[in-house]
Amino acid sequence: MNLTVNGKPSTVDGKESVNVTELLVELKVPQAEYVTVELNGEVLEREAFDATVVREGDAVEFLYFMGGGNSTFPKGAK
Amino acid sequence: MLTIPRAIHDDLIAHARADFPIEACGILGGTDGAASAIFRMANTDRSNEHFMMDPKEQFAVVKELRNRGLAMLAIYHSHPESPARPSEEDIRLALTPGVSYVIVSLAGAEPDVKSFRIAGGVVEPEPIEIVE
């Protein structure tokens, strides 16, 4: 299955379709629990990862959650 | 080393001041450690202690960077009332590999802009060179 992942051609060998959760495993995405996924221009809810099927020719984008806070600092930090 | 043009450095501070008292956040794009573009992002938390970017905005910026042949160099946010150093939450949520994490503090008499590399919970300060 040929895909475009983050703008680059990518291949998932031996499969005609996978769900999004499976795709993140196939792509060996570390800390996938913090990844947001866009499929063919639509941002997916995390709850939909298992039920959303990725097929030949699809365009997938993923990126990591970007956030933080200043309420707590490491112990010993100046 | 993160190289930032004076105009972008000034815009980082201007963004932090404009969004005060909530945390400002955004992305710097560029090549080879030299920033050439700044993208102000919405803080969907609207908080003075937290920030979170909107995924739709994130994807749009990533595509814009790609179209312009630029890489994501840094993720920045402001600390309106605390120093320019990563909090525990900043460290835990520094998930994007290969980028700098820039913090703009407005806590002191003058704004303070610092950069860090954060990976696997390890924080390393990174020098910033401001170029004209």
N, CA and C atoms of all chains as a GROMACS GRO file, in nm:
protein
  630
    1MET      N    1   0.085  -0.119   0.000
    1MET     CA    2   0.000   0.000   0.000
    1MET      C    3   0.089   0.124   0.000
    2ASN      N    4   0.067   0.210  -0.098
    2ASN     CA    5   0.147   0.332  -0.110
    2ASN      C    6   0.070   0.451  -0.052
    3LEU      N    7   0.137   0.524   0.031
    3LEU     CA    8   0.077   0.640   0.098
    3LEU      C    9   0.169   0.761   0.083
    4THR      N   10   0.117   0.876   0.118
    4THR     CA   11   0.200   0.993   0.139
    4THR      C   12   0.195   1.025   0.288
    5VAL      N   13   0.310   1.018   0.352
    5VAL     CA   14   0.316   1.041   0.497
    5VAL      C   15   0.402   1.164   0.522
    6ASN      N   16   0.342   1.263   0.585
    6ASN     CA   17   0.411   1.390   0.611
    6ASN      C   18   0.479   1.443   0.484
    7GLY      N   19   0.406   1.432   0.374
    7GLY     CA   20   0.453   1.489   0.248
    7GLY      C   21   0.548   1.403   0.168
    8LYS      N   22   0.581   1.284   0.222
    8LYS     CA   23   0.678   1.199   0.153
    8LYS      C   24   0.614   1.064   0.119
    9PRO      N   25   0.654   1.004   0.006
    9PRO     CA   26   0.602   0.872  -0.028
    9PRO      C   27   0.640   0.770   0.077
   10SER      N   28   0.546   0.682   0.109
   10SER     CA   29   0.572   0.578   0.209
   10SER      C   30   0.497   0.452   0.168
   11THR      N   31   0.551   0.339   0.205
   11THR     CA   32   0.490   0.212   0.169
   11THR      C   33   0.467   0.127   0.293
   12VAL      N   34   0.348   0.070   0.301
   12VAL     CA   35   0.320  -0.030   0.403
   12VAL      C   36   0.314  -0.164   0.331
   13ASP      N   37   0.412  -0.247   0.357
   13ASP     CA   38   0.424  -0.372   0.281
   13ASP      C   39   0.318  -0.473   0.319
   14GLY      N   40   0.267  -0.540   0.219
   14GLY     CA   41   0.183  -0.657   0.240
   14GLY      C   42   0.042  -0.632   0.289
   15LYS      N   43  -0.001  -0.506   0.286
   15LYS     CA   44  -0.136  -0.478   0.335
   15LYS      C   45  -0.207  -0.382   0.239
   16GLU      N   46  -0.336  -0.406   0.221
   16GLU     CA   47  -0.415  -0.319   0.133
   16GLU      C   48  -0.481  -0.207   0.213
   17SER      N   49  -0.495  -0.228   0.342
   17SER     CA   50  -0.550  -0.123   0.428
   17SER      C   51  -0.512  -0.154   0.572
   18VAL      N   52  -0.504  -0.050   0.651
   18VAL     CA   53  -0.481  -0.063   0.795
   18VAL      C   54  -0.561   0.046   0.864
   19ASN      N   55  -0.589   0.028   0.991
   19ASN     CA   56  -0.650   0.140   1.061
   19ASN      C   57  -0.538   0.233   1.111
   20VAL      N   58  -0.576   0.347   1.160
   20VAL     CA   59  -0.476   0.449   1.195
   20VAL      C   60  -0.385   0.401   1.308
   21THR      N   61  -0.442   0.334   1.405
   21THR     CA   62  -0.360   0.281   1.515
   21THR      C   63  -0.256   0.184   1.461
   22GLU      N   64  -0.299   0.097   1.372
   22GLU     CA   65  -0.205   0.001   1.312
   22GLU      C   66  -0.099   0.072   1.227
   23LEU      N   67  -0.142   0.177   1.158
   23LEU     CA   68  -0.046   0.250   1.075
   23LEU      C   69   0.066   0.312   1.159
   24LEU      N   70   0.029   0.369   1.274
   24LEU     CA   71   0.131   0.430   1.360
   24LEU      C   72   0.231   0.325   1.408
   25VAL      N   73   0.182   0.203   1.429
   25VAL     CA   74   0.272   0.093   1.467
   25VAL      C   75   0.362   0.057   1.348
   26GLU      N   76   0.299   0.045   1.230
   26GLU     CA   77   0.375   0.012   1.109
   26GLU      C   78   0.486   0.114   1.083
   27LEU      N   79   0.455   0.239   1.109
   27LEU     CA   80   0.551   0.347   1.084
   27LEU      C   81   0.650   0.364   1.199
   28LYS      N   82   0.633   0.283   1.303
   28LYS     CA   83   0.722   0.287   1.420
   28LYS      C   84   0.729   0.428   1.480
   29VAL      N   85   0.613   0.489   1.495
   29VAL     CA   86   0.606   0.623   1.552
   29VAL      C   87   0.622   0.615   1.703
   30PRO      N   88   0.728   0.672   1.760
   30PRO     CA   89   0.744   0.667   1.905
   30PRO      C   90   0.641   0.756   1.975
   31GLN      N   91   0.604   0.716   2.095
   31GLN     CA   92   0.508   0.790   2.178
   31GLN      C   93   0.382   0.826   2.098
   32ALA      N   94   0.331   0.726   2.030
   32ALA     CA   95   0.216   0.747   1.942
   32ALA      C   96   0.093   0.797   2.017
   33GLU      N   97   0.091   0.777   2.148
   33GLU     CA   98  -0.025   0.823   2.225
   33GLU      C   99  -0.034   0.975   2.229
   34TYR      N  100   0.075   1.043   2.190
   34TYR     CA  101   0.074   1.190   2.190
   34TYR      C  102   0.066   1.247   2.047
   35VAL      N  103   0.032   1.161   1.952
   35VAL     CA  104   0.032   1.204   1.812
   35VAL      C  105  -0.109   1.243   1.768
   36THR      N  106  -0.115   1.351   1.693
   36THR     CA  107  -0.238   1.391   1.626
   36THR      C  108  -0.225   1.354   1.480
   37VAL      N  109  -0.334   1.303   1.423
   37VAL     CA  110  -0.329   1.253   1.286
   37VAL      C  111  -0.431   1.326   1.199
   38GLU      N  112  -0.384   1.358   1.079
   38GLU     CA  113  -0.472   1.415   0.977
   38GLU      C  114  -0.473   1.317   0.860
   39LEU      N  115  -0.592   1.281   0.815
   39LEU     CA  116  -0.605   1.189   0.702
   39LEU      C  117  -0.678   1.260   0.589
   40ASN      N  118  -0.611   1.274   0.478
   40ASN     CA  119  -0.668   1.342   0.360
   40ASN      C  120  -0.728   1.478   0.397
   41GLY      N  121  -0.656   1.550   0.482
   41GLY     CA  122  -0.696   1.687   0.515
   41GLY      C  123  -0.790   1.700   0.633
   42GLU      N  124  -0.833   1.588   0.690
   42GLU     CA  125  -0.925   1.592   0.803
   42GLU      C  126  -0.853   1.548   0.930
   43VAL      N  127  -0.855   1.634   1.032
   43VAL     CA  128  -0.795   1.598   1.161
   43VAL      C  129  -0.886   1.496   1.230
   44LEU      N  130  -0.826   1.387   1.275
   44LEU     CA  131  -0.902   1.278   1.336
   44LEU      C  132  -0.906   1.291   1.488
   45GLU      N  133  -1.020   1.257   1.543
   45GLU     CA  134  -1.027   1.241   1.688
   45GLU      C  135  -0.955   1.112   1.725
   46ARG      N  136  -0.886   1.115   1.838
   46ARG     CA  137  -0.812   0.996   1.880
   46ARG      C  138  -0.904   0.874   1.893
   47GLU      N  139  -1.026   0.899   1.937
   47GLU     CA  140  -1.120   0.789   1.955
   47GLU      C  141  -1.154   0.721   1.824
   48ALA      N  142  -1.124   0.790   1.713
   48ALA     CA  143  -1.159   0.735   1.581
   48ALA      C  144  -1.043   0.658   1.517
   49PHE      N  145  -0.928   0.654   1.584
   49PHE     CA  146  -0.811   0.592   1.521
   49PHE      C  147  -0.836   0.445   1.482
   50ASP      N  148  -0.898   0.370   1.574
   50ASP     CA  149  -0.917   0.227   1.548
   50ASP      C  150  -1.016   0.202   1.436
   51ALA      N  151  -1.112   0.292   1.422
   51ALA     CA  152  -1.219   0.269   1.324
   51ALA      C  153  -1.193   0.336   1.190
   52THR      N  154  -1.085   0.414   1.181
   52THR     CA  155  -1.056   0.486   1.057
   52THR      C  156  -0.957   0.407   0.973
   53VAL      N  157  -0.998   0.376   0.852
   53VAL     CA  158  -0.916   0.291   0.765
   53VAL      C  159  -0.836   0.377   0.668
   54VAL      N  160  -0.709   0.342   0.657
   54VAL     CA  161  -0.619   0.410   0.563
   54VAL      C  162  -0.599   0.318   0.443
   55ARG      N  163  -0.616   0.376   0.324
   55ARG     CA  164  -0.610   0.294   0.203
   55ARG      C  165  -0.508   0.349   0.104
   56GLU      N  166  -0.483   0.271   0.003
   56GLU     CA  167  -0.392   0.306  -0.105
   56GLU      C  168  -0.414   0.451  -0.151
   57GLY      N  169  -0.306   0.526  -0.158
   57GLY     CA  170  -0.312   0.661  -0.211
   57GLY      C  171  -0.348   0.769  -0.111
   58ASP      N  172  -0.380   0.730   0.012
   58ASP     CA  173  -0.418   0.830   0.113
   58ASP      C  174  -0.300   0.917   0.154
   59ALA      N  175  -0.332   1.037   0.197
   59ALA     CA  176  -0.232   1.130   0.250
   59ALA      C  177  -0.249   1.140   0.401
   60VAL      N  178  -0.143   1.103   0.472
   60VAL     CA  179  -0.147   1.102   0.618
   60VAL      C  180  -0.045   1.202   0.671
   61GLU      N  181  -0.087   1.281   0.764
   61GLU     CA  182   0.006   1.371   0.834
   61GLU      C  183  -0.004   1.338   0.983
   62PHE      N  184   0.108   1.337   1.050
   62PHE     CA  185   0.099   1.326   1.195
   62PHE      C  186   0.201   1.418   1.260
   63LEU      N  187   0.167   1.468   1.373
   63LEU     CA  188   0.258   1.551   1.451
   63LEU      C  189   0.226   1.534   1.598
   64TYR      N  190   0.317   1.581   1.680
   64TYR     CA  191   0.303   1.561   1.823
   64TYR      C  192   0.226   1.676   1.887
   65PHE      N  193   0.158   1.641   1.991
   65PHE     CA  194   0.094   1.741   2.077
   65PHE      C  195   0.196   1.849   2.111
   66MET      N  196   0.156   1.973   2.099
   66MET     CA  197   0.245   2.083   2.136
   66MET      C  198   0.177   2.165   2.244
   67GLY      N  199   0.231   2.152   2.365
   67GLY     CA  200   0.173   2.225   2.476
   67GLY      C  201   0.269   2.222   2.593
   68GLY      N  202   0.231   2.286   2.700
   68GLY     CA  203   0.314   2.289   2.820
   68GLY      C  204   0.253   2.380   2.923
   69GLY      N  205   0.334   2.413   3.022
   69GLY     CA  206   0.283   2.499   3.128
   69GLY      C  207   0.395   2.546   3.216
   70ASN      N  208   0.366   2.645   3.297
   70ASN     CA  209   0.473   2.700   3.380
   70ASN      C  210   0.443   2.688   3.528
   71SER      N  211   0.345   2.603   3.562
   71SER     CA  212   0.300   2.600   3.701
   71SER      C  213   0.390   2.519   3.792
   72THR      N  214   0.465   2.428   3.736
   72THR     CA  215   0.552   2.346   3.819
   72THR      C  216   0.692   2.342   3.759
   73PHE      N  217   0.791   2.347   3.844
   73PHE     CA  218   0.929   2.346   3.798
   73PHE      C  219   1.002   2.229   3.862
   74PRO      N  220   1.102   2.176   3.792
   74PRO     CA  221   1.177   2.063   3.847
   74PRO      C  222   1.239   2.099   3.981
   75LYS      N  223   1.243   2.000   4.069
   75LYS     CA  224   1.305   2.023   4.200
   75LYS      C  225   1.451   2.060   4.180
   76GLY      N  226   1.493   2.160   4.253
   76GLY     CA  227   1.632   2.203   4.244
   76GLY      C  228   1.660   2.304   4.135
   77ALA      N  229   1.562   2.327   4.048
   77ALA     CA  230   1.583   2.423   3.940
   77ALA      C  231   1.586   2.564   3.997
   78LYS      N  232   1.671   2.645   3.938
   78LYS     CA  233   1.682   2.782   3.984
   78LYS      C  234   1.591   2.874   3.903
   79MET      N  235   2.318   2.579   1.885
   79MET     CA  236   2.304   2.723   1.857
   79MET      C  237   2.180   2.749   1.772
   80LEU      N  238   2.098   2.839   1.818
   80LEU     CA  239   1.981   2.881   1.741
   80LEU      C  240   2.004   3.026   1.700
   81THR      N  241   2.000   3.049   1.571
   81THR     CA  242   2.021   3.185   1.520
   81THR      C  243   1.885   3.248   1.488
   82ILE      N  244   1.863   3.366   1.543
   82ILE     CA  245   1.734   3.433   1.526
   82ILE      C  246   1.759   3.576   1.478
   83PRO      N  247   1.700   3.615   1.366
   83PRO     CA  248   1.711   3.754   1.324
   83PRO      C  249   1.649   3.847   1.428
   84ARG      N  250   1.703   3.964   1.440
   84ARG     CA  251   1.654   4.061   1.539
   84ARG      C  252   1.503   4.082   1.527
   85ALA      N  253   1.454   4.090   1.403
   85ALA     CA  254   1.311   4.118   1.383
   85ALA      C  255   1.224   4.005   1.441
   86ILE      N  256   1.268   3.882   1.424
   86ILE     CA  257   1.191   3.770   1.479
   86ILE      C  258   1.204   3.765   1.631
   87HIS      N  259   1.325   3.793   1.681
   87HIS     CA  260   1.346   3.799   1.826
   87HIS      C  261   1.252   3.904   1.887
   88ASP      N  262   1.246   4.019   1.823
   88ASP     CA  263   1.156   4.125   1.872
   88ASP      C  264   1.010   4.082   1.865
   89ASP      N  265   0.977   4.005   1.759
   89ASP     CA  266   0.838   3.961   1.743
   89ASP      C  267   0.800   3.857   1.848
   90LEU      N  268   0.897   3.774   1.889
   90LEU     CA  269   0.870   3.680   1.998
   90LEU      C  270   0.826   3.755   2.124
   91ILE      N  271   0.900   3.860   2.153
   91ILE     CA  272   0.869   3.940   2.272
   91ILE      C  273   0.736   4.015   2.254
   92ALA      N  274   0.717   4.067   2.134
   92ALA     CA  275   0.593   4.140   2.106
   92ALA      C  276   0.472   4.048   2.120
   93HIS      N  277   0.487   3.924   2.074
   93HIS     CA  278   0.377   3.828   2.086
   93HIS      C  279   0.348   3.797   2.233
   94ALA      N  280   0.456   3.775   2.309
   94ALA     CA  281   0.438   3.745   2.452
   94ALA      C  282   0.366   3.861   2.522
   95ARG      N  283   0.404   3.983   2.486
   95ARG     CA  284   0.341   4.101   2.548
   95ARG      C  285   0.196   4.117   2.502
   96ALA      N  286   0.173   4.090   2.375
   96ALA     CA  287   0.037   4.108   2.320
   96ALA      C  288  -0.062   4.012   2.385
   97ASP      N  289  -0.016   3.890   2.414
   97ASP     CA  290  -0.107   3.790   2.470
   97ASP      C  291  -0.111   3.792   2.623
   98PHE      N  292  -0.021   3.869   2.684
   98PHE     CA  293  -0.019   3.878   2.830
   98PHE      C  294  -0.158   3.913   2.881
   99PRO      N  295  -0.212   3.854   2.986
   99PRO     CA  296  -0.142   3.765   3.080
   99PRO      C  297  -0.147   3.617   3.042
  100ILE      N  298  -0.207   3.580   2.929
  100ILE     CA  299  -0.206   3.438   2.896
  100ILE      C  300  -0.074   3.402   2.827
  101GLU      N  301  -0.042   3.276   2.823
  101GLU     CA  302   0.080   3.231   2.757
  101GLU      C  303   0.063   3.241   2.605
  102ALA      N  304   0.163   3.300   2.541
  102ALA     CA  305   0.168   3.302   2.395
  102ALA      C  306   0.243   3.177   2.348
  103CYS      N  307   0.214   3.135   2.225
  103CYS     CA  308   0.287   3.019   2.173
  103CYS      C  309   0.296   3.028   2.021
  104GLY      N  310   0.394   2.957   1.967
  104GLY     CA  311   0.411   2.960   1.823
  104GLY      C  312   0.526   2.872   1.777
  105ILE      N  313   0.558   2.887   1.652
  105ILE     CA  314   0.658   2.802   1.587
  105ILE      C  315   0.755   2.889   1.508
  106LEU      N  316   0.883   2.854   1.515
  106LEU     CA  317   0.984   2.918   1.431
  106LEU      C  318   1.026   2.819   1.322
  107GLY      N  319   1.033   2.870   1.200
  107GLY     CA  320   1.080   2.788   1.089
  107GLY      C  321   1.210   2.843   1.035
  108GLY      N  322   1.285   2.757   0.968
  108GLY     CA  323   1.410   2.803   0.910
  108GLY      C  324   1.488   2.686   0.854
  109THR      N  325   1.616   2.708   0.837
  109THR     CA  326   1.704   2.601   0.787
  109THR      C  327   1.836   2.605   0.862
  110ASP      N  328   1.891   2.488   0.885
  110ASP     CA  329   2.024   2.474   0.945
  110ASP      C  330   2.042   2.558   1.071
  111GLY      N  331   1.941   2.557   1.156
  111GLY     CA  332   1.952   2.627   1.283
  111GLY      C  333   1.932   2.777   1.276
  112ALA      N  334   1.901   2.828   1.158
  112ALA     CA  335   1.880   2.972   1.142
  112ALA      C  336   1.732   3.000   1.115
  113ALA      N  337   1.667   3.065   1.209
  113ALA     CA  338   1.524   3.093   1.194
  113ALA      C  339   1.503   3.201   1.088
  114SER      N  340   1.398   3.184   1.010
  114SER     CA  341   1.365   3.284   0.907
  114SER      C  342   1.215   3.311   0.902
  115ALA      N  343   1.138   3.241   0.983
  115ALA     CA  344   0.993   3.262   0.981
  115ALA      C  345   0.937   3.238   1.121
  116ILE      N  346   0.838   3.318   1.156
  116ILE     CA  347   0.770   3.301   1.284
  116ILE      C  348   0.621   3.286   1.257
  117PHE      N  349   0.561   3.190   1.325
  117PHE     CA  350   0.417   3.166   1.313
  117PHE      C  351   0.356   3.179   1.451
  118ARG      N  352   0.282   3.284   1.470
  118ARG     CA  353   0.210   3.299   1.596
  118ARG      C  354   0.092   3.201   1.596
  119MET      N  355   0.077   3.127   1.703
  119MET     CA  356  -0.030   3.028   1.712
  119MET      C  357  -0.125   3.067   1.824
  120ALA      N  358  -0.246   3.017   1.814
  120ALA     CA  359  -0.344   3.040   1.920
  120ALA      C  360  -0.316   2.946   2.036
  121ASN      N  361  -0.326   2.998   2.157
  121ASN     CA  362  -0.321   2.913   2.276
  121ASN      C  363  -0.463   2.873   2.309
  122THR      N  364  -0.499   2.750   2.275
  122THR     CA  365  -0.638   2.709   2.294
  122THR      C  366  -0.674   2.694   2.441
  123ASP      N  367  -0.572   2.687   2.528
  123ASP     CA  368  -0.600   2.681   2.673
  123ASP      C  369  -0.640   2.819   2.727
  124ARG      N  370  -0.597   2.926   2.659
  124ARG     CA  371  -0.626   3.063   2.706
  124ARG      C  372  -0.590   3.077   2.854
  125SER      N  373  -0.473   3.028   2.891
  125SER     CA  374  -0.435   3.022   3.032
  125SER      C  375  -0.305   3.099   3.053
  126ASN      N  376  -0.285   3.148   3.175
  126ASN     CA  377  -0.157   3.212   3.207
  126ASN      C  378  -0.057   3.111   3.262
  127GLU      N  379  -0.098   2.983   3.269
  127GLU     CA  380  -0.008   2.880   3.320
  127GLU      C  381   0.010   2.762   3.226
  128HIS      N  382  -0.065   2.760   3.118
  128HIS     CA  383  -0.055   2.648   3.025
  128HIS      C  384  -0.072   2.699   2.882
  129PHE      N  385  -0.018   2.621   2.790
  129PHE     CA  386  -0.053   2.647   2.650
  129PHE      C  387  -0.076   2.515   2.579
  130MET      N  388  -0.161   2.524   2.478
  130MET     CA  389  -0.184   2.409   2.391
  130MET      C  390  -0.217   2.465   2.252
  131MET      N  391  -0.150   2.411   2.152
  131MET     CA  392  -0.176   2.457   2.016
  131MET      C  393  -0.293   2.381   1.955
  132ASP      N  394  -0.356   2.445   1.859
  132ASP     CA  395  -0.467   2.385   1.786
  132ASP      C  396  -0.409   2.294   1.676
  133PRO      N  397  -0.442   2.165   1.677
  133PRO     CA  398  -0.386   2.075   1.575
  133PRO      C  399  -0.408   2.123   1.432
  134LYS      N  400  -0.523   2.180   1.404
  134LYS     CA  401  -0.547   2.228   1.266
  134LYS      C  402  -0.446   2.335   1.228
  135GLU      N  403  -0.419   2.424   1.322
  135GLU     CA  404  -0.320   2.529   1.297
  135GLU      C  405  -0.180   2.468   1.283
  136GLN      N  406  -0.151   2.368   1.365
  136GLN     CA  407  -0.021   2.301   1.358
  136GLN      C  408  -0.001   2.238   1.220
  137PHE      N  409  -0.102   2.165   1.172
  137PHE     CA  410  -0.089   2.101   1.040
  137PHE      C  411  -0.072   2.206   0.931
  138ALA      N  412  -0.145   2.316   0.942
  138ALA     CA  413  -0.134   2.421   0.840
  138ALA      C  414   0.007   2.479   0.836
  139VAL      N  415   0.065   2.501   0.955
  139VAL     CA  416   0.201   2.556   0.959
  139VAL      C  417   0.302   2.456   0.905
  140VAL      N  418   0.287   2.331   0.942
  140VAL     CA  419   0.379   2.228   0.893
  140VAL      C  420   0.378   2.224   0.740
  141LYS      N  421   0.260   2.233   0.682
  141LYS     CA  422   0.250   2.231   0.534
  141LYS      C  423   0.308   2.358   0.473
  142GLU      N  424   0.284   2.470   0.538
  142GLU     CA  425   0.340   2.597   0.490
  142GLU      C  426   0.493   2.591   0.494
  143LEU      N  427   0.548   2.539   0.602
  143LEU     CA  428   0.694   2.525   0.612
  143LEU      C  429   0.746   2.437   0.499
  144ARG      N  430   0.678   2.327   0.477
  144ARG     CA  431   0.720   2.232   0.372
  144ARG      C  432   0.716   2.301   0.236
  145ASN      N  433   0.609   2.374   0.211
  145ASN     CA  434   0.596   2.442   0.081
  145ASN      C  435   0.706   2.546   0.060
  146ARG      N  436   0.753   2.604   0.169
  146ARG     CA  437   0.856   2.707   0.160
  146ARG      C  438   0.997   2.650   0.174
  147GLY      N  439   1.007   2.517   0.184
  147GLY     CA  440   1.138   2.454   0.195
  147GLY      C  441   1.204   2.477   0.329
  148LEU      N  442   1.124   2.500   0.431
  148LEU     CA  443   1.177   2.526   0.564
  148LEU      C  444   1.148   2.410   0.658
  149ALA      N  445   1.224   2.402   0.763
  149ALA     CA  446   1.202   2.302   0.867
  149ALA      C  447   1.144   2.370   0.991
  150MET      N  448   1.075   2.292   1.074
  150MET     CA  449   1.034   2.344   1.203
  150MET      C  450   1.158   2.346   1.292
  151LEU      N  451   1.201   2.465   1.332
  151LEU     CA  452   1.322   2.476   1.413
  151LEU      C  453   1.293   2.484   1.562
  152ALA      N  454   1.186   2.551   1.596
  152ALA     CA  455   1.160   2.573   1.739
  152ALA      C  456   1.011   2.586   1.767
  153ILE      N  457   0.976   2.542   1.885
  153ILE     CA  458   0.842   2.566   1.940
  153ILE      C  459   0.863   2.665   2.054
  154TYR      N  460   0.791   2.776   2.048
  154TYR     CA  461   0.811   2.875   2.155
  154TYR      C  462   0.683   2.898   2.234
  155HIS      N  463   0.702   2.939   2.357
  155HIS     CA  464   0.589   2.986   2.436
  155HIS      C  465   0.640   3.085   2.539
  156SER      N  466   0.547   3.156   2.598
  156SER     CA  467   0.587   3.256   2.696
  156SER      C  468   0.554   3.209   2.837
  157HIS      N  469   0.632   3.260   2.930
  157HIS     CA  470   0.602   3.248   3.072
  157HIS      C  471   0.574   3.389   3.121
  158PRO      N  472   0.446   3.424   3.131
  158PRO     CA  473   0.413   3.563   3.166
  158PRO      C  474   0.467   3.608   3.301
  159GLU      N  475   0.471   3.514   3.394
  159GLU     CA  476   0.508   3.555   3.530
  159GLU      C  477   0.610   3.463   3.596
  160SER      N  478   0.682   3.388   3.515
  160SER     CA  479   0.784   3.298   3.572
  160SER      C  480   0.907   3.300   3.480
  161PRO      N  481   1.018   3.246   3.530
  161PRO     CA  482   1.143   3.258   3.456
  161PRO      C  483   1.144   3.180   3.324
  162ALA      N  484   1.243   3.211   3.241
  162ALA     CA  485   1.258   3.147   3.110
  162ALA      C  486   1.332   3.014   3.126
  163ARG      N  487   1.267   2.921   3.187
  163ARG     CA  488   1.322   2.786   3.199
  163ARG      C  489   1.206   2.688   3.194
  164PRO      N  490   1.232   2.568   3.144
  164PRO     CA  491   1.123   2.473   3.124
  164PRO      C  492   1.066   2.422   3.257
  165SER      N  493   0.936   2.418   3.266
  165SER     CA  494   0.870   2.358   3.382
  165SER      C  495   0.870   2.206   3.365
  166GLU      N  496   0.828   2.138   3.470
  166GLU     CA  497   0.815   1.992   3.460
  166GLU      C  498   0.722   1.954   3.346
  167GLU      N  499   0.615   2.030   3.332
  167GLU     CA  500   0.518   2.001   3.226
  167GLU      C  501   0.578   2.028   3.089
  168ASP      N  502   0.655   2.137   3.078
  168ASP     CA  503   0.724   2.166   2.951
  168ASP      C  504   0.816   2.051   2.912
  169ILE      N  505   0.886   1.996   3.010
  169ILE     CA  506   0.982   1.888   2.983
  169ILE      C  507   0.908   1.761   2.942
  170ARG      N  508   0.802   1.732   3.015
  170ARG     CA  509   0.726   1.609   2.988
  170ARG      C  510   0.660   1.615   2.851
  171LEU      N  511   0.621   1.735   2.811
  171LEU     CA  512   0.546   1.748   2.684
  171LEU      C  513   0.634   1.797   2.569
  172ALA      N  514   0.764   1.793   2.589
  172ALA     CA  515   0.856   1.826   2.478
  172ALA      C  516   0.871   1.702   2.391
  173LEU      N  517   0.773   1.678   2.309
  173LEU     CA  518   0.762   1.550   2.238
  173LEU      C  519   0.815   1.556   2.096
  174THR      N  520   0.817   1.674   2.037
  174THR     CA  521   0.856   1.686   1.896
  174THR      C  522   1.008   1.672   1.886
  175PRO      N  523   1.054   1.571   1.814
  175PRO     CA  524   1.200   1.549   1.809
  175PRO      C  525   1.272   1.652   1.722
  176GLY      N  526   1.394   1.683   1.760
  176GLY     CA  527   1.481   1.762   1.674
  176GLY      C  528   1.454   1.910   1.669
  177VAL      N  529   1.373   1.961   1.761
  177VAL     CA  530   1.346   2.106   1.760
  177VAL      C  531   1.399   2.170   1.888
  178SER      N  532   1.414   2.300   1.882
  178SER     CA  533   1.449   2.377   2.002
  178SER      C  534   1.320   2.420   2.071
  179TYR      N  535   1.332   2.440   2.201
  179TYR     CA  536   1.218   2.489   2.279
  179TYR      C  537   1.256   2.626   2.335
  180VAL      N  538   1.190   2.726   2.284
  180VAL     CA  539   1.221   2.864   2.321
  180VAL      C  540   1.116   2.914   2.420
  181ILE      N  541   1.164   2.977   2.525
  181ILE     CA  542   1.074   3.033   2.626
  181ILE      C  543   1.102   3.182   2.639
  182VAL      N  544   0.996   3.260   2.634
  182VAL     CA  545   1.004   3.404   2.650
  182VAL      C  546   0.944   3.438   2.787
  183SER      N  547   1.028   3.488   2.876
  183SER     CA  548   0.978   3.525   3.009
  183SER      C  549   0.955   3.676   3.016
  184LEU      N  550   0.840   3.710   3.074
  184LEU     CA  551   0.810   3.851   3.101
  184LEU      C  552   0.813   3.878   3.251
  185ALA      N  553   0.875   3.787   3.326
  185ALA     CA  554   0.870   3.798   3.472
  185ALA      C  555   0.961   3.908   3.526
  186GLY      N  556   1.069   3.936   3.455
  186GLY     CA  557   1.163   4.035   3.505
  186GLY      C  558   1.137   4.175   3.449
  187ALA      N  559   1.228   4.264   3.482
  187ALA     CA  560   1.214   4.402   3.435
  187ALA      C  561   1.226   4.408   3.282
  188GLU      N  562   1.309   4.320   3.227
  188GLU     CA  563   1.325   4.311   3.081
  188GLU      C  564   1.286   4.170   3.036
  189PRO      N  565   1.233   4.158   2.916
  189PRO     CA  566   1.201   4.023   2.865
  189PRO      C  567   1.328   3.938   2.856
  190ASP      N  568   1.309   3.809   2.877
  190ASP     CA  569   1.422   3.715   2.872
  190ASP      C  570   1.385   3.602   2.777
  191VAL      N  571   1.466   3.583   2.674
  191VAL     CA  572   1.439   3.478   2.575
  191VAL      C  573   1.550   3.375   2.584
  192LYS      N  574   1.511   3.249   2.609
  192LYS     CA  575   1.612   3.143   2.620
  192LYS      C  576   1.566   3.022   2.536
  193SER      N  577   1.665   2.945   2.493
  193SER     CA  578   1.635   2.826   2.413
  193SER      C  579   1.693   2.702   2.480
  194PHE      N  580   1.624   2.592   2.461
  194PHE     CA  581   1.665   2.465   2.522
  194PHE      C  582   1.645   2.352   2.422
  195ARG      N  583   1.728   2.251   2.432
  195ARG     CA  584   1.703   2.125   2.365
  195ARG      C  585   1.655   2.029   2.473
  196ILE      N  586   1.545   1.964   2.448
  196ILE     CA  587   1.486   1.875   2.548
  196ILE      C  588   1.456   1.741   2.481
  197ALA      N  589   1.511   1.636   2.537
  197ALA     CA  590   1.486   1.502   2.482
  197ALA      C  591   1.493   1.400   2.595
  198GLY      N  592   1.394   1.317   2.603
  198GLY     CA  593   1.394   1.212   2.704
  198GLY      C  594   1.402   1.265   2.846
  199GLY      N  595   1.348   1.382   2.869
  199GLY     CA  596   1.348   1.440   3.002
  199GLY      C  597   1.476   1.514   3.037
  200VAL      N  598   1.570   1.516   2.944
  200VAL     CA  599   1.697   1.585   2.968
  200VAL      C  600   1.693   1.722   2.900
  201VAL      N  601   1.727   1.824   2.978
  201VAL     CA  602   1.722   1.961   2.929
  201VAL      C  603   1.863   2.015   2.912
  202GLU      N  604   1.891   2.069   2.796
  202GLU     CA  605   2.021   2.132   2.774
  202GLU      C  606   1.999   2.273   2.721
  203PRO      N  607   2.051   2.373   2.793
  203PRO     CA  608   2.041   2.510   2.742
  203PRO      C  609   2.111   2.519   2.607
  204GLU      N  610   2.056   2.606   2.522
  204GLU     CA  611   2.110   2.622   2.388
  204GLU      C  612   2.135   2.772   2.364
  205PRO      N  613   2.255   2.809   2.324
  205PRO     CA  614   2.280   2.951   2.298
  205PRO      C  615   2.192   3.004   2.186
  206ILE      N  616   2.154   3.129   2.199
  206ILE     CA  617   2.082   3.199   2.092
  206ILE      C  618   2.173   3.308   2.038
  207GLU      N  619   2.189   3.309   1.908
  207GLU     CA  620   2.262   3.419   1.844
  207GLU      C  621   2.160   3.509   1.771
  208ILE      N  622   2.161   3.633   1.808
  208ILE     CA  623   2.070   3.728   1.742
  208ILE      C  624   2.148   3.798   1.631
  209VAL      N  625   2.093   3.792   1.511
  209VAL     CA  626   2.162   3.853   1.397
  209VAL      C  627   2.077   3.968   1.344
  210GLU      N  628   2.145   4.069   1.291
  210GLU     CA  629   2.075   4.187   1.239
  210GLU      C  630   2.026   4.161   1.098
   0.00000   0.00000   0.00000
